[in-house]
Amino acid sequence: MTSRPSGTVLRVLAALGALGCAGGCGKKAARPSGPAPEITGLAAVPATAEAVLGADVAKLAGSPVLDRAVEQLLQRTPTLSERWQHLKDDCKIDLGKQIKRVMLAIGPHPGPDPGTGPVIMVVVGSIAEADLKDCVAKLVGGGGGTVTGKAVFGRTLYLAKDGNRTMYFAYGKPDTIVLGSNEAYVTEALGTGKKAPDNPDLARWLTLVDQNSALWAVGRTDARVRDGLVQLTEGKLSGGPAAYTAMADLSDGANLQLGAVMSKPEDAKSLESYVKGELALLTAAAQWKSLGSVVGKITVSVDNDVVHFRAPLTVEDLNQLLSALDGGTPPAQDSAPPTPGSGSGPS
């Protein structure tokens, strides 16, 4: 076992130890390619989800980017470090080996504020139910908390309480755990109602990502972002992106991909043109921080109604970026790449 957890495992730790898992197509889209929903955890995500994030723990293990982030997080957050130590000492669970995939899903928000909907975590792995119950009981019991259970859909829905914090968790299948602070949403995930692949919007967006990626996400765009982008582009767009997609490979640096799903191809082309113009200015401005070569790696392209942004960053690129953000002394200024479409060359 390694001495420190991966970033994804820390998310599970937060749910268990801190009880903190809280708080246009008219045609039906084809089913997403890739792993079956039961393998990724999608089979437990309600069709009402607004956004979904998936993580492959094995592919994240050993990532130098995550290792550095987790190390700094544990150093800066003694409470979290202490809880992680308690988890290792009190539980007979090896999170790094017994968890295969983790998924986070955000449900519809009940009021006017986007992003405030209920959140569930779906964990796919090989943690025995009795071991998980005993682990949570030890974690909350040490602080005077309790773990109780009741029958729901033929399963046991557990409630862990620690002060004013609560978390519900249950097994949808022997290898699938559903956790969350909202009882109704956890119960919906356990039920036999429609799930994420049955939602036409989510199903279409899921075809735009590789669910075998280390990290991926799809979701409906916040109305404030959609409207704000229209204003930012001074009317060049008739509407902002309806949805977003994201993928990340962190095995060697950070190979990042982001997609903006527009309402029509014309808006996609307009957004591409606008962003390329802004990138040219940003690349030039980044020279004084010697980040021109890093910013220059960002590319923009269009495929029908989807605008793709790609940033294949190496470990050296990330170190240079972090050094500049931390206020470190930049290396000698690099030369700016040619402005897109400038046609510049030797005279």
C-alpha positions in Angstrom: 0.0 0.0 0.0 1.3 3.4 -0.8 1.8 5.9 2.0 -0.7 8.5 0.6 -4.0 8.1 -1.2 -4.9 9.2 -4.7 -7.0 12.3 -5.3 -10.0 10.1 -6.1 -9.6 8.0 -3.0 -9.6 11.2 -1.0 -13.0 12.0 -2.4 -14.2 8.7 -1.0 -12.5 9.4 2.3 -14.3 12.7 2.5 -17.6 10.9 2.1 -16.8 8.2 4.7 -14.8 10.0 7.3 -16.0 13.6 7.1 -19.5 12.7 6.0 -19.0 15.4 3.4 -20.7 14.0 0.3 -23.0 17.0 0.4 -22.8 19.9 1.7 -30.6 19.6 -29.4 -31.5 16.4 -30.6 -35.0 15.5 -31.7 -33.9 12.0 -32.4 -33.0 9.6 -29.6 -29.2 9.6 -29.3 -27.3 6.3 -29.6 -26.1 4.6 -26.5 -22.6 5.7 -25.5 -19.8 3.4 -26.5 -17.4 2.2 -23.8 -17.9 0.3 -20.6 -21.3 -0.9 -19.6 -23.2 1.4 -17.2 -22.9 -1.2 -14.5 -19.2 -1.1 -14.7 -18.8 2.7 -14.6 -21.6 3.3 -12.1 -23.9 5.0 -14.5 -26.5 2.3 -13.9 -27.1 3.9 -10.5 -27.2 7.5 -11.6 -30.8 8.9 -11.9 -32.0 10.2 -15.2 -32.6 13.5 -13.6 -28.8 14.2 -13.1 -27.6 17.5 -14.4 -23.9 16.6 -14.4 -21.9 13.4 -14.1 -18.2 12.9 -13.4 -16.4 9.6 -13.7 -13.0 8.5 -12.5 -11.0 5.3 -13.1 -9.0 4.8 -9.9 -6.4 2.4 -11.4 -5.6 4.9 -14.1 -5.2 7.7 -11.6 -2.9 5.8 -9.3 0.6 7.0 -9.5 -0.2 10.1 -11.4 2.6 12.6 -10.6 0.1 15.5 -10.9 -2.3 14.0 -8.4 0.5 12.8 -6.1 1.7 16.4 -5.8 -1.8 17.8 -5.3 -2.7 15.2 -2.6 0.6 15.7 -0.8 0.1 19.4 -0.6 -3.6 18.9 0.4 -2.6 16.7 3.3 0.1 19.1 4.4 -2.3 22.0 4.4 -5.2 20.2 5.9 -4.2 18.5 9.1 -7.8 17.4 9.9 -8.0 15.6 6.6 -4.6 14.0 7.1 -5.7 12.8 10.6 -9.0 11.3 9.2 -7.0 9.5 6.5 -4.8 8.0 9.2 -7.8 7.0 11.3 -9.3 5.3 8.2 -6.1 3.3 7.7 -5.8 2.4 11.4 -9.5 1.6 12.1 -10.8 0.0 8.9 -9.8 -3.2 7.2 -10.3 -1.6 3.8 -7.6 -0.9 1.2 -9.3 1.9 -0.8 -6.6 2.0 -3.4 -7.0 -1.7 -4.3 -10.7 -2.3 -3.5 -12.2 0.7 -5.4 -12.2 0.5 -9.2 -14.3 3.4 -10.3 -15.9 6.5 -8.6 -18.7 8.6 -10.0 -20.2 11.9 -8.8 -23.6 13.0 -10.0 -25.4 16.3 -9.3 -29.2 16.3 -9.4 -31.6 19.1 -10.4 -31.5 22.1 -8.2 -34.7 22.8 -6.2 -34.5 26.6 -6.3 -33.2 29.4 -8.4 -29.5 28.8 -7.7 -27.8 26.4 -10.2 -25.4 23.9 -8.8 -27.3 23.4 -5.5 -28.9 20.1 -6.4 -28.3 16.9 -4.4 -25.1 15.1 -4.9 -24.5 11.3 -4.9 -21.3 9.4 -5.1 -21.3 5.9 -6.7 -18.4 3.6 -5.9 -17.7 0.4 -7.8 -15.4 -2.1 -6.3 -15.0 -5.0 -3.9 -15.7 -3.6 -0.4 -17.9 -6.0 1.6 -21.0 -4.4 3.0 -20.2 -5.6 6.6 -16.7 -4.1 6.3 -18.0 -0.8 5.1 -20.6 -0.6 7.9 -18.0 -1.4 10.5 -15.6 1.1 9.1 -18.1 4.0 9.1 -19.3 3.0 12.6 -15.8 3.3 13.9 -15.2 6.6 12.2 -18.3 8.3 13.5 -18.5 6.3 16.7 -15.2 7.8 17.9 -16.8 11.2 17.8 -20.1 10.2 19.4 -21.8 9.5 16.1 -24.1 6.7 15.2 -25.0 4.4 12.3 -28.5 3.0 11.8 -30.3 1.2 9.0 -33.7 0.6 7.5 -35.0 -1.5 4.6 -35.4 0.2 1.2 -36.2 -1.7 -2.0 -35.0 -4.9 -0.3 -31.7 -3.3 0.7 -30.4 -1.7 3.9 -30.1 2.1 3.7 -27.7 3.2 6.3 -27.7 6.6 8.0 -24.5 7.8 9.6 -24.7 10.8 11.8 -21.9 12.8 13.4 -23.0 16.0 15.0 -24.9 18.0 12.4 -23.5 16.0 9.5 -25.3 13.1 7.9 -24.6 10.6 5.2 -26.8 7.9 3.7 -25.2 4.9 2.0 -26.4 1.6 0.6 -25.5 -1.2 -1.8 -27.3 -1.1 -5.1 -25.5 -4.3 -6.1 -22.8 -6.3 -4.2 -20.1 -4.2 -6.0 -21.8 -0.8 -6.1 -22.2 1.6 -3.2 -24.3 4.7 -3.4 -23.5 7.5 -0.9 -25.0 11.0 -0.4 -26.4 13.4 2.2 -29.9 13.6 0.5 -32.0 10.6 1.4 -34.4 11.1 -1.4 -31.7 11.2 -4.1 -29.9 8.2 -2.7 -33.2 6.3 -2.7 -33.9 7.4 -6.3 -30.5 6.0 -7.2 -31.3 2.6 -5.6 -34.7 2.3 -7.3 -35.6 0.8 -10.6 -36.6 4.1 -12.3 -34.9 5.6 -15.4 -31.2 6.1 -15.2 -28.7 8.4 -16.9 -28.4 6.4 -20.1 -32.2 6.8 -20.5 -32.0 10.6 -20.6 -31.7 11.6 -24.3 -29.5 14.7 -23.5 -27.1 12.8 -21.2 -27.0 9.9 -23.6 -25.9 12.2 -26.5 -23.3 14.0 -24.4 -21.9 10.6 -23.2 -21.1 9.7 -26.7 -18.8 12.7 -26.9 -16.4 11.4 -24.1 -14.3 8.3 -23.7 -15.6 6.6 -20.5 -12.3 4.6 -20.4 -10.5 7.9 -19.6 -8.9 8.4 -16.2 -11.3 11.3 -15.7 -14.3 12.4 -17.7 -17.4 14.6 -17.2 -20.5 15.7 -19.0 -23.2 18.2 -17.9 -25.7 20.9 -18.6 -24.2 24.3 -18.7 -25.2 26.8 -16.0 -27.6 29.5 -17.4 -25.3 32.1 -16.0 -22.4 30.8 -18.0 -24.5 30.5 -21.2 -25.8 34.1 -20.9 -22.4 35.4 -19.8 -20.7 34.0 -22.8 -23.2 35.7 -25.1 -22.5 39.0 -23.4 -18.7 38.4 -23.4 -18.7 37.9 -27.2 -20.8 41.0 -27.7 -23.6 39.3 -29.5 -21.4 37.1 -31.8 -23.3 34.1 -30.4 -27.1 33.7 -30.5 -26.8 31.4 -27.5 -24.2 30.0 -25.2 -23.2 26.3 -24.9 -26.1 24.0 -23.8 -23.7 21.5 -22.3 -20.1 20.7 -21.7 -17.8 17.6 -21.9 -14.4 17.1 -20.4 -11.7 14.4 -20.3 -8.3 14.2 -18.7 -5.3 11.9 -18.9 -3.0 12.5 -16.0 -0.6 9.7 -16.4 2.2 12.0 -17.7 1.4 15.6 -17.2 -2.2 16.7 -18.0 -3.7 16.0 -21.4 -6.9 18.0 -21.1 -9.9 18.1 -23.4 -13.0 20.2 -23.0 -16.0 20.4 -25.3 -18.7 23.0 -25.6 -21.9 21.7 -27.1 -23.7 24.6 -28.9 -27.3 24.8 -29.9 -26.4 25.0 -33.6 -23.3 24.7 -35.8 -23.2 28.4 -36.7 -22.7 29.3 -33.0 -19.9 26.7 -32.8 -18.0 28.3 -35.7 -18.5 31.8 -34.1 -17.2 30.6 -30.8 -14.2 29.0 -32.4 -13.4 32.2 -34.2 -13.8 34.3 -31.1 -11.6 32.0 -28.9 -8.8 31.8 -31.5 -8.6 35.6 -31.5 -8.5 35.7 -27.7 -5.8 32.9 -27.6 -3.6 34.9 -29.9 -3.8 37.9 -27.5 -3.3 35.6 -24.4 -0.3 33.9 -25.9 1.3 37.3 -26.5 0.5 38.5 -23.0 1.9 35.3 -21.5 5.4 36.0 -22.8 6.2 38.2 -19.8 5.7 35.2 -17.5 7.5 32.9 -20.0 4.3 31.0 -20.5 3.8 31.6 -24.2 4.9 28.1 -25.2 2.5 26.6 -22.7 -0.5 28.7 -23.8 0.5 28.0 -27.4 -0.3 24.4 -26.9 -4.0 25.1 -26.5 -5.9 24.3 -29.7 -9.5 24.9 -30.8 -11.5 23.1 -33.4 -15.1 22.5 -34.4 -17.0 19.3 -35.2 -20.6 20.2 -36.3 -22.1 21.8 -33.1 -19.3 21.0 -30.7 -16.3 23.2 -30.1 -13.2 21.2 -28.9 -10.5 22.7 -26.7 -7.3 20.6 -26.2 -4.3 21.3 -23.9 -1.7 18.5 -24.0 0.5 19.7 -21.1 3.6 17.9 -20.0 4.9 17.7 -16.4 7.4 20.4 -17.3 4.6 22.6 -18.6 2.6 22.2 -15.3 5.7 22.9 -13.2 6.3 26.1 -15.2 2.7 27.1 -14.9 2.6 26.5 -11.1 5.9 28.3 -10.7 4.5 31.4 -12.4 1.3 31.3 -10.5 3.2 31.0 -7.2 5.2 34.1 -8.1 8.5 32.4 -8.7 11.1 33.9 -10.8 10.4 33.0 -14.4 13.0 31.5 -16.8 14.3 33.5 -19.7 11.5 34.7 -21.9 10.6 32.4 -24.7 9.6 33.6 -28.2 6.0 33.8 -29.1 4.6 31.3 -31.6 3.2 32.9 -34.8 -0.2 34.4 -34.4 -2.9 32.0 -35.9 -3.6 33.0 -39.5 -0.9 35.8 -39.5 1.0 34.2 -42.4 4.2 35.6 -40.9 7.5 34.3 -42.2 11.0 35.2 -43.2 11.2 38.3 -45.4 
